[in-house]
Amino acid sequence: MIADDFEYDHRFAPPSEENLIKLELSRQEAAGLTRREIKCPVCSYRIMSAYTTEGCVKVKCRRCKFEGIISLRWFRRQKSLFRNRW
């Protein structure tokens, strides 16, 4: 059964067959993409992982409690402004 391949809390009922198929298709689609970390724009804490550069997501930082919508296009990579300055 495909449900054994996915991690979920076993206190709840296993996902339906339709959702298992969607999960497997999502996994196959993401296999060819590179994963990158999205960091909080305020405190640089890692708030999520993304596999695409398109779309917007609503996030909440667990550290500084920032809550807002982030465009994955503009938050591709965050470099420090002072890293290569000297």
Beta strands, then each sheet from edge to edge (+ up, - down):
strand 1: 36-39
strand 2: 46-50
strand 3: 56-60
strand 4: 67-71
sheet 1: 1+ 2-
sheet 2: 3+ 4-
end
